[in-house]
């Protein structure tokens, strides 16, 4: 039911003719949902269309195709990085990217961010997450941080093996950021790329 509501909300903001016609009419359509081909969101650099690669033979290559990374540095992350934090998938993330009241944060280090990110995301490295909570609606006070006016935020990093956004989330919550204002896109860049979704900056 929730996914249906998300799809309906997205569909209401996007033209039915969001994608150009494919050259081969028999080629399979690769959409976001059965009803929705693409979504255009506003970013700091202007509008960006989020869609999936239309080549059904598209494959991940290089580092993004790796399945086994050594632990403890790259262990599988828990579904919920901190109590009260919501974990979301791609359709929910796209809905948040469309909402001007939500800040989507790429919490990876700047070198990873420069290599390509999710359209509309800003970069706040996990190492600076607490120091930059003022960008997320918090204010410094005598006891640390006043986050009574904190904005809704969504954090992500490289994927379910990446600990950068979970560390950022835990540090933010410990510093006083309301857990209920935080969403965690656990799939991160690897799942986003695996689905052939639009990447901005760096190598798409």
Secondary structure, DSSP 8 states (H G I E B T S, - for coil): -HHHHHHHHHHTTS-TT-S---SSTTS----SSSS---EEEEETTEEEEE-B-S-TT----GGGG-----TTTT----S-SSTT-EEE-HHHHHHHHH-TTEEEEE-S-HHHHHT-EETT-EE--GGGTTTTGGGGT-EEETTEEE-TT--EEEEE-S-TT--HHHHHHHHHHHTT--GGGEEEETTHHHHHHHTTB-EESS--
